[in-house]
Amino acid sequence: MKNEITYTQQGDYLLPDLKLPEQPKVEIGFWGRRHERYIKQYHKIRYFNFLTSGTLAAYLADIDREAAEMFEKLVNQLAKKEGVTEHLKMENQMSWVGRMNNICNRAIEIINSELIYK
């Protein structure tokens, strides 16, 4: 591979033709996109280091996978601890929905503080 730099004339200046390395095609979900917005806004150097090294997509996919696994685990643990069961769902759906929404919101807050906004 040749490391020859090419230039493009822009008025009186020659500007180098720079290209970012190819990013692998991976699916990045809700959690990964949320973390991407956060580091892009508040940790610009870290974001551009990932971007220019070609590792941003893989990094975000890992964060997304880890957060999704953590969410599922937290929801199951909290529901079990608080007695939110399928039996409750059959007997009193509104109570079950309210309690599950509360559990999901708490799990989201934990993930945001532990993974996403860190």
DRENPA-3360 file (N, C-alpha, C; in nm, 2 decimals, always signed):
BEGIN
1 = MKNEITYT = +0.08/-0.12/+0.00/+0.00/+0.00/+0.00/+0.09/+0.12/+0.00 ~ +0.06/+0.22/-0.08/+0.13/+0.34/-0.09/+0.07/+0.45/-0.01 ~ +0.15/+0.52/+0.07/+0.10/+0.63/+0.15/+0.12/+0.76/+0.08 ~ +0.07/+0.77/-0.04/+0.09/+0.89/-0.12/-0.03/+0.98/-0.09 ~ +0.00/+1.11/-0.06/-0.10/+1.21/-0.04/-0.13/+1.28/-0.17 ~ -0.26/+1.29/-0.20/-0.30/+1.37/-0.31/-0.37/+1.50/-0.26 ~ -0.37/+1.59/-0.35/-0.42/+1.73/-0.31/-0.52/+1.78/-0.42 ~ -0.61/+1.86/-0.37/-0.70/+1.93/-0.46/-0.68/+2.08/-0.45;
9 = QQGDYLLP = -0.69/+2.14/-0.56/-0.67/+2.29/-0.57/-0.80/+2.36/-0.53 ~ -0.79/+2.44/-0.43/-0.91/+2.52/-0.38/-0.86/+2.67/-0.39 ~ -0.89/+2.74/-0.49/-0.84/+2.87/-0.51/-0.69/+2.88/-0.52 ~ -0.63/+2.95/-0.43/-0.48/+2.95/-0.43/-0.42/+2.85/-0.34 ~ -0.50/+2.76/-0.28/-0.44/+2.66/-0.19/-0.46/+2.52/-0.24 ~ -0.36/+2.44/-0.20/-0.37/+2.29/-0.22/-0.41/+2.23/-0.09 ~ -0.52/+2.16/-0.09/-0.57/+2.09/+0.03/-0.56/+1.94/+0.02 ~ -0.51/+1.87/+0.12/-0.50/+1.73/+0.11/-0.63/+1.66/+0.10;
17 = DLKLPEQP = -0.64/+1.55/+0.02/-0.76/+1.47/+0.01/-0.76/+1.36/+0.12 ~ -0.83/+1.39/+0.23/-0.83/+1.30/+0.34/-0.96/+1.22/+0.35 ~ -0.95/+1.10/+0.38/-1.06/+1.01/+0.39/-1.06/+0.93/+0.52 ~ -1.17/+0.91/+0.58/-1.18/+0.83/+0.70/-1.17/+0.68/+0.67 ~ -1.11/+0.60/+0.76/-1.11/+0.46/+0.73/-1.25/+0.40/+0.73 ~ -1.26/+0.29/+0.66/-1.39/+0.23/+0.64/-1.44/+0.18/+0.78 ~ -1.57/+0.20/+0.81/-1.63/+0.15/+0.93/-1.70/+0.02/+0.90 ~ -1.69/-0.08/+0.98/-1.77/-0.20/+0.96/-1.92/-0.17/+0.96;
25 = KVEIGFWG = -1.99/-0.25/+0.89/-2.14/-0.23/+0.88/-2.20/-0.31/+1.00 ~ -2.23/-0.25/+1.11/-2.30/-0.31/+1.22/-2.42/-0.24/+1.26 ~ -2.52/-0.31/+1.32/-2.64/-0.25/+1.36/-2.62/-0.18/+1.50 ~ -2.65/-0.06/+1.50/-2.64/+0.02/+1.63/-2.78/+0.06/+1.67 ~ -2.82/+0.02/+1.79/-2.96/+0.04/+1.83/-2.97/+0.17/+1.92 ~ -3.08/+0.17/+1.99/-3.12/+0.29/+2.08/-3.00/+0.33/+2.17 ~ -2.95/+0.24/+2.25/-2.85/+0.27/+2.35/-2.72/+0.32/+2.28 ~ -2.68/+0.26/+2.18/-2.56/+0.30/+2.11/-2.57/+0.44/+2.05;
33 = RRHERYIK = -2.69/+0.47/+1.99/-2.71/+0.60/+1.93/-2.71/+0.71/+2.04 ~ -2.77/+0.67/+2.16/-2.78/+0.77/+2.27/-2.64/+0.80/+2.32 ~ -2.56/+0.70/+2.33/-2.42/+0.72/+2.38/-2.34/+0.80/+2.27 ~ -2.36/+0.77/+2.15/-2.29/+0.84/+2.04/-2.33/+0.99/+2.05 ~ -2.45/+1.03/+2.07/-2.49/+1.17/+2.08/-2.42/+1.23/+2.20 ~ -2.41/+1.16/+2.31/-2.35/+1.21/+2.43/-2.20/+1.23/+2.41 ~ -2.12/+1.14/+2.36/-1.98/+1.16/+2.34/-1.95/+1.26/+2.23 ~ -2.04/+1.27/+2.13/-2.02/+1.37/+2.03/-2.03/+1.51/+2.08;
41 = QYHKIRYF = -2.12/+1.53/+2.18/-2.15/+1.66/+2.23/-2.05/+1.69/+2.35 ~ -2.02/+1.60/+2.44/-1.95/+1.63/+2.56/-1.81/+1.58/+2.56 ~ -1.77/+1.48/+2.48/-1.64/+1.42/+2.47/-1.59/+1.42/+2.33 ~ -1.58/+1.54/+2.27/-1.55/+1.55/+2.13/-1.41/+1.48/+2.09 ~ -1.31/+1.49/+2.17/-1.18/+1.43/+2.14/-1.20/+1.28/+2.14 ~ -1.26/+1.22/+2.23/-1.28/+1.07/+2.24/-1.36/+1.03/+2.11 ~ -1.47/+1.11/+2.08/-1.55/+1.07/+1.97/-1.47/+1.08/+1.84 ~ -1.39/+1.18/+1.82/-1.31/+1.19/+1.69/-1.20/+1.09/+1.69;
49 = NFLTSGTL = -1.15/+1.05/+1.81/-1.04/+0.94/+1.81/-1.11/+0.81/+1.76 ~ -1.23/+0.78/+1.81/-1.29/+0.66/+1.76/-1.32/+0.67/+1.61 ~ -1.37/+0.78/+1.57/-1.41/+0.80/+1.43/-1.29/+0.79/+1.34 ~ -1.19/+0.86/+1.37/-1.07/+0.86/+1.28/-0.99/+0.73/+1.28 ~ -1.00/+0.65/+1.39/-0.93/+0.52/+1.39/-1.02/+0.41/+1.33 ~ -1.14/+0.44/+1.30/-1.23/+0.34/+1.23/-1.29/+0.25/+1.33 ~ -1.30/+0.28/+1.46/-1.35/+0.19/+1.56/-1.48/+0.24/+1.62 ~ -1.54/+0.35/+1.57/-1.66/+0.40/+1.63/-1.78/+0.31/+1.63;
57 = AAYLADID = -1.80/+0.25/+1.51/-1.92/+0.16/+1.49/-1.91/+0.04/+1.58 ~ -1.79/-0.02/+1.59/-1.77/-0.14/+1.68/-1.79/-0.10/+1.82 ~ -1.73/+0.01/+1.86/-1.75/+0.06/+2.00/-1.89/+0.08/+2.04 ~ -1.97/+0.15/+1.95/-2.11/+0.18/+1.98/-2.19/+0.05/+1.98 ~ -2.16/-0.04/+1.89/-2.23/-0.17/+1.89/-2.21/-0.25/+2.02 ~ -2.09/-0.24/+2.07/-2.06/-0.31/+2.20/-2.14/-0.24/+2.32 ~ -2.14/-0.11/+2.32/-2.21/-0.03/+2.42/-2.36/-0.07/+2.41 ~ -2.41/-0.07/+2.29/-2.56/-0.11/+2.26/-2.59/-0.25/+2.32;
65 = REAAEMFE = -2.50/-0.34/+2.28/-2.53/-0.48/+2.33/-2.52/-0.49/+2.48 ~ -2.42/-0.43/+2.54/-2.40/-0.44/+2.68/-2.52/-0.37/+2.75 ~ -2.56/-0.26/+2.70/-2.68/-0.19/+2.77/-2.81/-0.27/+2.76 ~ -2.83/-0.33/+2.64/-2.95/-0.41/+2.62/-2.95/-0.53/+2.71 ~ -2.84/-0.59/+2.73/-2.83/-0.71/+2.82/-2.85/-0.66/+2.96 ~ -2.79/-0.55/+3.00/-2.80/-0.50/+3.13/-2.95/-0.46/+3.16 ~ -3.02/-0.40/+3.06/-3.16/-0.36/+3.08/-3.25/-0.48/+3.11 ~ -3.23/-0.59/+3.03/-3.31/-0.71/+3.05/-3.28/-0.77/+3.18;
73 = KLVNQLAK = -3.16/-0.78/+3.22/-3.12/-0.84/+3.35/-3.18/-0.75/+3.47 ~ -3.17/-0.62/+3.46/-3.22/-0.54/+3.57/-3.37/-0.55/+3.58 ~ -3.44/-0.54/+3.47/-3.58/-0.55/+3.47/-3.63/-0.68/+3.53 ~ -3.57/-0.79/+3.49/-3.60/-0.92/+3.55/-3.57/-0.93/+3.70 ~ -3.46/-0.88/+3.74/-3.42/-0.88/+3.88/-3.51/-0.80/+3.97 ~ -3.54/-0.67/+3.92/-3.63/-0.59/+3.99/-3.77/-0.64/+4.00 ~ -3.82/-0.69/+3.89/-3.96/-0.75/+3.89/-3.97/-0.87/+3.99 ~ -3.87/-0.95/+3.99/-3.87/-1.07/+4.08/-3.86/-1.02/+4.22;
81 = KEGVTEHL = -3.78/-0.92/+4.25/-3.76/-0.87/+4.39/-3.89/-0.81/+4.44 ~ -3.96/-0.74/+4.35/-4.08/-0.67/+4.39/-4.21/-0.75/+4.37 ~ -4.20/-0.87/+4.33/-4.31/-0.95/+4.32/-4.41/-0.92/+4.20 ~ -4.35/-0.86/+4.10/-4.43/-0.83/+3.98/-4.42/-0.95/+3.89 ~ -4.53/-1.03/+3.89/-4.53/-1.16/+3.82/-4.64/-1.17/+3.72 ~ -4.64/-1.28/+3.65/-4.74/-1.31/+3.55/-4.88/-1.32/+3.62 ~ -4.88/-1.38/+3.74/-5.00/-1.39/+3.82/-5.06/-1.25/+3.84 ~ -4.98/-1.16/+3.88/-5.03/-1.02/+3.91/-5.08/-0.96/+3.78;
89 = KMENQMSW = -5.02/-0.99/+3.67/-5.06/-0.94/+3.54/-5.20/-0.99/+3.50 ~ -5.23/-1.12/+3.53/-5.36/-1.18/+3.50/-5.46/-1.12/+3.60 ~ -5.43/-1.10/+3.72/-5.53/-1.05/+3.82/-5.55/-0.90/+3.81 ~ -5.45/-0.82/+3.79/-5.47/-0.67/+3.79/-5.37/-0.61/+3.69 ~ -5.42/-0.61/+3.57/-5.33/-0.56/+3.46/-5.28/-0.42/+3.48 ~ -5.36/-0.33/+3.53/-5.32/-0.19/+3.54/-5.21/-0.17/+3.65 ~ -5.23/-0.25/+3.75/-5.12/-0.24/+3.86/-4.99/-0.30/+3.80 ~ -5.00/-0.41/+3.73/-4.88/-0.47/+3.67/-4.81/-0.37/+3.57;
97 = VGRMNNIC = -4.89/-0.31/+3.49/-4.84/-0.21/+3.39/-4.77/-0.10/+3.46 ~ -4.83/-0.04/+3.56/-4.77/+0.07/+3.64/-4.64/+0.03/+3.70 ~ -4.64/-0.08/+3.77/-4.52/-0.13/+3.83/-4.41/-0.16/+3.74 ~ -4.45/-0.22/+3.62/-4.34/-0.26/+3.52/-4.29/-0.13/+3.46 ~ -4.37/-0.03/+3.43/-4.32/+0.10/+3.38/-4.22/+0.16/+3.48 ~ -4.26/+0.16/+3.61/-4.17/+0.21/+3.71/-4.03/+0.13/+3.71 ~ -4.04/+0.00/+3.70/-3.92/-0.08/+3.70/-3.83/-0.05/+3.57 ~ -3.90/-0.04/+3.46/-3.83/+0.00/+3.33/-3.76/+0.13/+3.34;
105 = NRAIEIIN = -3.83/+0.23/+3.40/-3.77/+0.37/+3.41/-3.65/+0.37/+3.51 ~ -3.66/+0.29/+3.61/-3.55/+0.28/+3.70/-3.43/+0.21/+3.64 ~ -3.45/+0.11/+3.56/-3.35/+0.04/+3.49/-3.28/+0.13/+3.38 ~ -3.36/+0.21/+3.32/-3.31/+0.31/+3.22/-3.22/+0.41/+3.29 ~ -3.26/+0.46/+3.40/-3.18/+0.56/+3.48/-3.05/+0.49/+3.52 ~ -3.05/+0.37/+3.57/-2.93/+0.30/+3.61/-2.83/+0.29/+3.49 ~ -2.88/+0.24/+3.38/-2.80/+0.22/+3.26/-2.75/+0.36/+3.21 ~ -2.83/+0.46/+3.21/-2.78/+0.59/+3.17/-2.66/+0.64/+3.25;
113 = SELIYK = -2.67/+0.62/+3.38/-2.57/+0.67/+3.47/-2.44/+0.58/+3.47 ~ -2.46/+0.45/+3.45/-2.35/+0.35/+3.45/-2.28/+0.34/+3.32 ~ -2.35/+0.35/+3.20/-2.29/+0.32/+3.07/-2.30/+0.44/+2.97 ~ -2.42/+0.49/+2.96/-2.45/+0.58/+2.85/-2.38/+0.72/+2.87 ~ -2.41/+0.78/+2.99/-2.36/+0.91/+3.01/-2.23/+0.91/+3.10 ~ -2.14/+0.83/+3.06/-2.02/+0.81/+3.14/-1.90/+0.84/+3.06;
% end
